[in-house]
Amino acid sequence: MCPSEITDQTTPLTPAAATLENRPLIFALTGTLSLAVAMGIGRFAFTPLMPMMLHDQVLDLPSASWLASANYFGYLLGALLCSLQPTLWTKRGWSPLPSPPMVRAGLALTCLFTAMMAIDVPAAWPWLRFLAGVVTAVAFVFTSSWCLGHLSRLHAPAAGGIVYAGPGVGIAVSGLLASLMVQLEWHSRVGWLAFGLLATLMTALVWRAYSHPDAESALASTGKTTPSHSGSVSEKAALTIAYGFAGFGYIITATFLPVIARTALPGSTWPDLFWPMLGIGVAVGALIASRIPTRIDQRWLLVGCYLMQAVGIALSNWIPSLLGFAIGSILVGLPFTAITFFAMQVGRRLHPQAPSAIIGLLSASFGLCQIGGPPLAALLISRAPSTAVGFSWSLNVAALSLVVGAGIYFWMAKKFPDKLSASALKTR
């Protein structure tokens, strides 16, 4: 059922939900904490814990690559299910699944599967990471749909940048905690339990906020609907492909940054801090994105973001020094979720009749492309004269993919002049 088909039925709000009305910052911060759990911890806790697992000799580098890919396969499946769900439900005469219970389920299961990685059963770890990928995709898609929908309804679409600071917050906090754990010589099992507990506490903070219904329900109660404009198939296809290149471009750095830094800077105490640096960059970049005027064509912003991230990857690769890794981590982080924010906004403008479907499709493309990153790195490392050279080859390919993605957005902006301003996302 499309938003335009929703009848004028009011949806009663709980006291907790009613407090969110007309308060876009509260919606945005709810999304920030939700994505900090789902993405910053559920998806990326493995990155800072990988060196600990390697040190504990419970994992080797090839196994780590496939363990990461298991998570990305799960993310792909979850994103595909989210993309197909509105169509499948409509064919059966059902209403699409509402976002609040889906977000709650995704966050709760993210906490559970993260903590369960502490069990000393290596055969179960790929399945746990796979399931964590599924539920984090669900949490990401429905959190994005819920938050962006309400922010559009409240005429504050730019505040969505605050939502996408969430992964950076999660990455920075988990990275700093992992660095402390390394200094205290904790076992990686304790790290997984600590991250599971942290995710649970953060989930508890936002749980009541999801008593509030989807934006479409709020619009229905006032007799308003979302815009009916829809972009062409070629525009949607180009956006989907370009966003997929972002998934491949960032994933090798996002999976192996601490390991790459340790390989390049043996004996240094800095490698464990480059990951939280990247996370801080993510959060700052998302906040900067929230301040950019919505009248600017976001496809041009995406061109700049892709090129900035490509430079960051190349810099840490070509100048494998303390300064190179520090600046490179920041340049990779700054556009990290700004890319997601801008792409999701473009997607909503091209497919406003079913936002969760286009968000799910974009997430599926992203997930499909990122699956190839860790196996490619493992393959190149196995054929390179050294681990460092193998990582260097992998990062060069990643940077090139981002340049290609930037080229697609450049073509889109030239081929399809932006006739629908971001203000059209506001409730009319």
N, C-alpha and C positions, 0 to 999 in steps of 0.2 A: 504494500500500500504506500503510495507516494504521499508526501506531506500535503500536496494539493488536494488529496482525496480525503483528508481527515475532516471529520465533521466537527461542528461546534459543541464539543463535549468538554466540560471543565474537568480538570484533574485536581482533586484536593491535595493540598500540600501538608506535610507534617510540620510541626513547629521548627524543626531543624532545617527543613528544606525551605520554609518560608523566609528564613533569615538570609538566604542567598539572593532573593529577588532584588533585581536592580543593583547588584553589587558585583561588577565584572571582575574586580581584583580577587574576590573570594573564589569565583569560578576558576580564575587563572591559577591561583595558588593551590587549589585543590588538584588541578591537573599537574602542576609542578611536582607535588609530592607523589602523585600516582605514577607519573613517568619516572620519577627517581627510583621507585620500587621496581616497576616493570622493566625498565631499560637499564638504568644505572646499576641496579643490583641483579635483577633476574637475568638480564642478558649479559652484562659485562663484568660481573664479579669474578668470572673465570680468568679474566686477563691479569689482574694483580695477584690472584692466587696461583696462577700457573707456575711462576718461579718457585713458589713454596712447595708445590706438588712435585716439581722436578727435583728440588733439593731433598725432599723427603723420599725420593726414589719410588714414589707410587705411580709415576707417569714418566714416559719419555716423550721427546719432541714429536715423532710421528703419531703417537697415540693422542697427544694433545691436539694435533691438527684435526684428527678425525673426531675427537670429542667436541671440538668447536663446531665442526661441520654438522654434527648431530643436532646441536642446538639450532643451527641455521636452517636445517631441514624442517625442524619443528616449527620454527618461525614462519617458514614458507607455507607449510600446511595450515597453520592458524590463520595467516593472512588470506589464503585462498578461501577458506571456509567463511571468513568474514565478508569477503567479496561476493561470494555466491549466495550467501544466506538470504539477502533480501529477495532475490529472484526465485529461489527455491521455495521460500515461504509464501510468496505471492501466488505462485502457481497452485499452491494447495489451499489458497484462500485464507492464509494466516497473516496476521500482522507481523512485521519484522520484529525481531527480538529487541526489547528496550535496552538502552545502554547501561543504566545503573546496576542491574543485577549481573550483567556480563562483566562490568568493571570489577565489581566486588568479587565475583568468582575468580577472575583472572589474577587479581592481587592476592587473594587468599592462597590460591594454589601456587603462585610464584613463591610466597613465603615458605610453603611446605616443601616444594621441590628443591629450593635452595638449601634449606636445613638438612634435607635427606642426603645431600652430597657428602655429608660427614660420615655416612656409614662406610665401613671398611669392606665393601663388596664392589670391586672395580668393574665387574661384569654389569652391574646395575647403573653405573655412571652414564653411559651413552643414552640409556632410556630416560634417565632423570633429566639430562640436558635436553633431550628431544622434547619431552613433555613440558619442560620449562620454556622452550622455544614456542610451543603451541600457545600456552596460556599467556605469555608475555605479548605475543602478537594480538591476541584477543583483547588484553588490557590496553594495549597501545591504540588499536583501531577504535574501540568504543570510548576510551577516554578522549581521544582526539575529536571524535564525532560529537560527544556530549559537550565538551568545553567550547569548541569552535562554534557549534550551533548556538549556544547560549551567548557567547560573546558577540556573534553577529546579531542576534536578537536585541542585544543591549547597545548596538551601535559602537562596539569596541573591538572590531576584528583584529586590530594591531596588537591587542593584549595577548593574543595567542602566542606571541613570542615568549611571554613569561611562562606559558605552559611548557614550551619546549626547552626551557632552562632545566627542566626536571632531570633528564638524563645526565646533564653536566653536574648537577648537584649530587646525584647518586654516584657518578664516576669519581668525583673529587673526594667525597666522604669515604667511599669504599677503598679508594686508592691510598688515602692517608692512613686509614685503619690498617690496611695490609702492610704499609711501610712500617708502622709501629709494631705489628705482629712479627715482622722479619727481625726487627731490632730486639724483640723480646724472645726470639727463637721459638715461637709457637709452632705447633704442628698445623698443617693445612686443614686438618679435620676441624680444629677449633675455629679456624677462619670461616669455614662454611657455616658452622653453627652461629658464630657471631653475626655474619651477614644475614642469616635467616631471622635472627632475633631483631636486628636493626630494621629489616623489611617489615616485620610484624608490627613494630612500634609505629613506623611511618604509616602503615595501612590503617592502624587504629585511629590515627589523627584525621583521616579523610572519610572514614566509613560512613558516618552520619550524613555527610554532604550528599551522598548518592541516594538519599531519600527523595531528592529533587528529580522530577521526570525529565525526559528529553526535551530539547527546545521545540520540537514539532508539537508536543503536547501543549506547551505553553502558548505557542502560536495559535493552536486550534481553539484554545479557550478564549482568545480575543478575536477569532474569526479571520486571522491573517495567515498567509502562506508564504513559502519561500519562492524566489524567482523561478520562472519556468524555462529561462534560457538554457540551452545546452550547446556545448561546443561540438565541432565536427569530429568524426571518427579519427581522421588523420591527426588532429590536434591531440586527442586523448592517447592515441598510439605513440606519438612522438614523446609526449610527457612521460608515459609509462616506460619507454625504452631509456630515455635520458635519466630518469630517476633510478633505473636499474644500474646504470653505470656508476652512480654514487655509491650504491651498495657494494659493488666490486672494488671501487677505488679506495674506500676507507678501511675495508675489513682486515687487510693484512696488518696495517698499523694498529687497529683496534684490538686485534687478537694477540699480536706478538711484540708490541712496543717495549715492555719491560725486558723481554728476552733479547730483542734486537739490541737494545741499549747495553745490556749486560755483556753481550758478545763484543760490541764495539768498544766498551769502556770497562774492561775487566778490572776488578778490584775497587772500582769507584762506588761511592755511597749514593750517587745521584740517580742511577737508573730506576729505582723504585719511586722516585718523585716525578718522573716525566709523565706518568699516567695521570696522577692528580692534577698536574699542570694542564694537561689536555682537558680534563674535566672542568677546571676553572674557566678555560677558554671557551668550552661549550656553553657554560652558563652565561658568561659575559656576552658571547656572540648572540645568544637567544634574546637577551635583554636589549641589546643594541637593535636587533631585528624588530623588536616591538615598538621602537621609536621611529622607524622609517615610515614616512608618509605612505598611506595605502594607494595614493594616486600613481605612484611609480610602478611601472610594469615589472612585475616580480620575475619575469623570465630573464630580464637583464640583470637583476640581482642574483639570480641563479648562475648566470654566466660568471659573474665576479666571484661567487662563492666557490664554484668548482675550480676555477683557476687558482684561487688562494689556497685551497686544500692541496691541489697538485703541487704548488710551490713548496708548501710545508712538508709534504712527503719527500719531494726531491731534495730539499735542503738537508733534512736529517740523513738522507742517503748519501748525498755528495759531500757533505761536511760532517762526518761522524764524530763530532767533538761535543764537549759539554754545551757550548754555545749553539751548535747546529741542532742538537736534539731539543734544547730548551725552546729556541725560536720555532723550530719545526713543529713541536708539540702544540704550541700556542696557535700557529697558523692552521694546523689540522683541526684544532678544537673550535676556533672561532666560528667557522661556517658549518660546523658539524650538524647541529640541529636547526640552525637557521635554514639550511637546505631543506630539511623536512618541513619546517613551518611554511616556507614559500611554496614548495611543491604541493603541499596539502591545500593551501589557499587557492592555487591555480586549479587544482583538481576539483575543489568544491565549486568553483566558478564555471568549470566546463561540464559538471555533472551535478547540479544542485538538487535534482529530484531524488537522489539516493546517495547522500554524502558518505555513508559508511561503506557503500559498494566501491566507490572510486578510491577511497582511502585504503580499503582492503586490497584492491587491484594494484595500487602503487606499492603498497607494502609487500605484496607477493612478488612483484618485479624486483624490488630491492632485495627481498629474501632469496630469490632464485639466484641472482647474480653474486650475492655475498657468499653463497655456498662454495663457489669455485675458488675463493681466495686461499683458505688454509691448505687444501690439497695441492693447489698450484705452488704455494710456498714450499710444501714438503717435497714435491717433485723436483723443483729447481734446486733445493738444498741437497737432495740426493745426487744430483748430477753436477753440482758445482764443485770446484776444487776445495772450497771451505764453506762452513755455515754462513760466515759473514758475506761471502760473495753470492751465495744462494739468496739470502735475504735482500741483497742489493738488486739482483735481477728482479725479484718479486716486486719490490717497491717501484722500480722503473716502470714495470707493466701497469701497476696501480695508478701511478701518476698520469701515464698516457691515457688510461681509460677515462679519467676525469676531464682531460682536455677534449676527448671525443664527446663526452656528455655536454660540456660547455658549448661545443659546436652545434649540437642539436638544438639547444635553447636559443642560440643565435639565429639559427634557421627558422625556428618557430616564431620568434619575434619579428623577423622580416616577412615571413610568409603569411602570418596571421596577425595583422595589426590588432592591438588590444582595443576592442570595441566595447567591452564590458568592464567598467571600472570596478575596483574592489568594493566601492560603496554599494554596488548592487547586491552584495551579500547581506546588507543590512535589511532588517524587516521592513516590508513595505505595507 
